[in-house]
Amino acid sequence: MAGQENGNAAFYFVDRHIMEGRDSKVAFAQGGRASTSGDLKRDTDRMVDFSAKIGVGREARAAILVLDCLEYPTLFWGSLKAGIIPVCLNTLLSTEQYRHILNDCRAKVLFVSSELMEVVAPILGGHPTIEHIYVVGGSVSGRQSFEREFANCASGKMVEASADETAFWLYSSGSTCMPKGVMHVHSSLKGTSDTFANQVMGIREDDVVFSVAKLFFAYGLGNGMTFPMSVGATALLYPGRPTPDTVAEILDTHKPTIFYGLPTLYAAMLAAYQDQGLLGAERLRMCVSAGEALPQDIGER
């Protein structure tokens, strides 16, 4: 299998943009950092070598417990390129919920933000399946730094995959019981982008998008990663908790054209800024809401 016959979703969402001349286009921005399509292609190729060096092979699971940052797309798409199945974990769970999930998915490697190590540390000693733990975005005493190890990796070759092969896992919210793992295939990523992002939203290459829903949510994964990547748009990533003030600052500083919110946040923003208005909102051409029912009065306001 070669070229466009490769059903690996990383070909369509990452490598295709280099072939179409977008290597210098900013794909992701986070604070004062940015990653172009060319940067992402290079770094995801290096993830193939990284995975080989640590001995994590095809169809193994890699748990990603990482805040929304530039390393997240590298970990996700780089895992797909290596044939590894990323398991995107909610960053807001309890220690016991993480114990259940890590035991359930039987991950061989865990990537975890330095800020989240404390909550998972009690369950990592002698874990039956986890062989490697890498800290992302900082240092933790006694733990390996992802950035330090990754810096020594060379480029690797993307594996071939079929469109109906399992690509990644997401877990349910756990609102009624312990979270349940849901497997998604490679073709579903392009399928949702083709239908909702392109046919319904009409997302464009010149769009700049910002989602308050994080990448570990299905809603956030589309909003902040696959939808903009389907057309070569730019996505803004924010690792912190979205509040009316932090969202207002991002709108004012980066002036996105598409904003993905939640009904409760829209209500809070209306309450906070109903008098002075939102600076930067003039560039918005679309606001999207999901996650719960949007009250009619909030939508109209």
C-alpha positions in Angstrom: 0.0 0.0 0.0 1.4 3.4 -0.9 0.4 7.0 -1.1 -3.3 7.6 -0.8 -4.0 3.9 -0.6 -2.7 3.9 2.9 -5.8 4.0 5.2 -3.7 5.3 8.1 -5.6 8.5 9.2 -2.2 10.2 9.8 -1.6 10.3 6.1 -4.7 12.3 5.4 -4.5 14.6 8.4 -0.8 15.2 8.6 1.3 14.1 5.6 -1.2 15.3 3.0 -0.7 18.9 3.9 3.0 18.7 3.1 2.2 17.3 -0.4 -0.3 20.2 -0.8 2.2 22.9 0.1 1.1 23.8 3.7 4.3 22.9 5.4 4.8 26.4 6.7 1.2 26.9 7.7 0.6 27.1 11.5 -1.5 24.1 12.5 -1.5 24.6 16.3 -0.8 27.5 18.6 -0.6 27.5 22.3 0.3 30.6 24.3 3.5 31.9 22.6 4.3 28.6 21.0 3.3 27.4 17.5 3.6 24.3 15.4 3.4 24.3 11.6 2.2 21.4 9.4 5.9 20.8 8.6 6.8 20.7 12.3 4.0 18.2 13.0 5.0 16.0 10.1 8.6 15.9 11.3 7.7 15.2 15.0 5.1 12.5 14.2 7.7 10.8 12.0 10.1 10.9 15.0 7.4 9.3 17.2 7.7 6.1 15.1 11.4 6.0 16.0 10.6 6.8 19.6 8.1 3.9 19.8 10.6 1.5 18.3 13.4 2.5 20.7 11.2 1.9 23.8 9.9 -1.4 22.4 6.3 -0.5 22.1 4.9 -2.3 19.0 1.9 -2.3 16.8 -1.5 -2.4 18.4 -0.2 -1.7 21.8 -2.1 0.9 23.7 -0.5 4.2 24.7 -2.4 6.2 27.4 -2.3 10.0 26.9 -3.1 11.8 30.1 -2.0 15.2 28.8 -3.4 18.7 29.0 -4.1 20.5 25.7 -0.7 21.5 24.4 1.5 21.3 21.3 2.8 17.9 22.3 -0.7 16.4 22.2 -1.1 16.2 18.4 2.4 14.8 18.2 1.6 12.0 20.6 -1.8 11.2 19.0 -0.8 11.3 15.3 2.7 9.9 16.0 1.1 6.9 17.7 -1.1 6.3 14.7 1.9 6.5 12.4 3.7 3.9 14.6 0.6 1.6 14.6 0.1 2.2 18.3 -3.4 2.9 19.6 -3.6 6.1 21.6 -6.1 6.1 24.5 -7.1 9.7 25.2 -7.8 10.1 28.9 -10.0 12.7 30.7 -7.7 15.0 32.7 -10.3 15.6 35.4 -10.8 12.1 36.9 -10.0 10.6 40.3 -7.1 8.2 41.1 -9.5 5.3 41.3 -11.0 6.1 37.9 -7.6 6.2 36.4 -6.8 2.9 38.1 -9.8 1.3 36.4 -9.1 2.8 33.0 -5.4 1.9 32.9 -6.2 -1.7 34.0 -9.0 -1.9 31.5 -7.0 -0.7 28.4 -3.8 -2.4 29.5 -1.6 0.4 28.2 2.1 -0.3 27.8 3.1 3.3 28.0 1.7 6.3 29.8 2.3 9.9 28.7 1.3 12.3 31.5 1.5 16.0 32.0 3.7 17.0 34.9 0.7 18.7 36.5 -1.2 15.5 36.6 1.4 13.1 38.0 0.3 13.5 41.6 -3.2 12.0 40.9 -1.9 8.9 39.1 1.4 8.3 41.0 -0.3 6.1 43.7 -1.3 3.5 41.1 1.8 3.4 38.9 4.1 1.4 41.2 4.3 -2.2 39.9 1.5 -1.7 37.5 0.8 -5.0 35.6 1.0 -3.6 32.1 2.6 -0.1 32.0 6.3 -0.5 31.1 7.2 3.1 30.4 6.1 6.4 31.9 7.0 9.7 30.3 6.3 13.2 31.8 5.2 15.9 29.3 5.8 19.6 29.8 8.0 19.6 32.9 10.1 17.4 35.2 9.1 15.1 38.0 11.7 13.6 40.3 12.4 10.0 39.4 10.4 10.1 36.1 11.6 10.2 32.5 11.1 13.4 30.5 9.3 12.9 27.2 10.9 15.9 25.7 14.4 14.8 26.7 14.0 11.3 25.3 12.2 12.5 22.2 15.0 15.0 21.3 17.3 12.1 20.4 14.9 10.4 18.0 15.2 10.2 14.2 12.6 10.0 11.5 10.6 6.7 11.1 8.2 5.4 8.5 4.5 5.5 8.9 2.9 2.0 9.1 0.3 1.0 6.6 -3.2 0.5 8.0 -6.7 -0.3 6.7 -9.5 2.1 7.0 -11.5 -0.1 9.3 -8.6 -0.9 11.7 -8.8 0.4 15.2 -7.0 3.8 15.5 -7.7 5.1 19.0 -9.8 4.7 22.1 -11.9 7.2 24.0 -13.5 6.6 27.4 -17.1 7.6 28.4 -17.5 10.2 31.1 -18.2 7.8 33.9 -21.2 9.8 35.0 -23.3 6.7 35.8 -20.6 4.1 36.4 -16.9 3.6 35.7 -15.8 4.9 32.3 -16.1 2.5 29.4 -13.6 2.3 26.5 -14.9 3.0 23.0 -12.8 2.0 20.0 -12.7 4.1 16.9 -11.4 3.2 13.5 -9.1 5.2 11.2 -11.9 6.1 8.7 -14.1 7.6 11.3 -11.8 10.6 11.7 -12.2 11.6 8.0 -15.8 10.6 8.0 -16.8 13.1 10.8 -14.7 15.8 9.2 -16.2 15.3 5.7 -19.8 15.3 7.0 -20.0 17.7 9.9 -17.0 20.0 9.6 -17.0 20.4 5.8 -20.6 19.8 4.8 -22.4 21.4 7.8 -20.0 23.9 9.2 -18.1 24.8 6.0 -14.8 25.0 7.8 -12.1 26.7 5.7 -8.3 26.7 5.5 -8.2 30.4 6.6 -10.2 29.6 9.8 -8.7 30.0 13.2 -10.6 27.8 15.7 -10.8 27.6 19.5 -12.6 24.9 21.5 -13.3 25.1 25.2 -14.0 21.3 25.1 -10.6 19.6 25.6 -9.0 17.1 23.1 -9.9 14.1 25.3 -13.6 14.7 24.6 -15.0 13.4 21.3 -16.4 17.0 20.9 -13.1 18.5 21.6 -11.1 16.1 19.5 -13.1 17.1 16.4 -13.2 20.8 17.2 -9.6 21.3 18.2 -7.8 18.7 16.0 -9.4 16.7 13.2 -11.8 19.4 11.9 -9.2 22.1 11.4 -6.6 19.6 10.3 -9.0 18.3 7.6 -8.6 21.6 5.7 -5.3 22.9 7.0 -6.8 25.5 9.4 -5.2 26.7 12.6 -6.3 25.5 16.0 -5.7 27.3 19.3 -4.9 25.1 22.3 -5.4 26.1 25.9 -4.3 23.8 28.7 -6.1 25.6 31.5 -9.7 25.7 32.7 -11.9 27.9 30.5 -13.6 30.7 32.3 -15.4 33.8 30.8 -12.2 35.8 31.5 -9.7 33.3 30.0 -12.0 32.8 26.9 -12.3 36.6 26.5 -8.6 37.0 26.6 -8.1 34.3 23.9 -10.7 35.9 21.7 -9.0 39.3 22.1 -5.5 38.0 21.6 -5.9 35.5 18.8 -9.2 36.5 17.3 -10.5 33.1 16.1 -13.1 32.8 13.4 -14.8 29.7 14.9 -15.6 29.2 18.6 -16.8 26.0 20.1 -18.4 26.4 23.5 -20.8 24.8 25.9 -24.2 26.2 27.0 -23.2 26.8 30.6 -20.1 28.8 29.4 -22.1 30.8 26.9 -24.5 31.8 29.7 -21.6 32.8 32.0 -20.0 34.8 29.2 -23.2 36.6 28.5 -23.6 37.5 32.2 -20.0 38.7 32.5 -19.8 40.7 29.2 -23.4 41.8 28.5 -22.5 45.5 29.1 -19.0 46.0 27.6 -19.1 43.3 24.9 -16.3 40.9 23.9 -13.1 42.3 22.3 -12.0 40.1 19.4 -15.5 38.7 18.8 -15.8 40.7 15.7 -13.8 38.1 13.7 -16.1 35.2 14.8 -18.1 33.9 11.9 -19.5 30.9 13.7 -20.2 29.8 17.3 -21.0 26.1 18.0 -22.6 24.6 21.1 -22.8 21.0 22.2 -22.5 18.8 25.3 -26.0 19.6 26.6 -29.1 21.3 25.4 -28.7 25.0 24.5 -31.6 27.1 26.0 -33.3 29.1 23.3 -32.8 32.5 25.1 -29.0 31.8 25.5 -28.8 30.9 21.8 -30.6 34.0 20.7 -28.6 36.3 22.9 
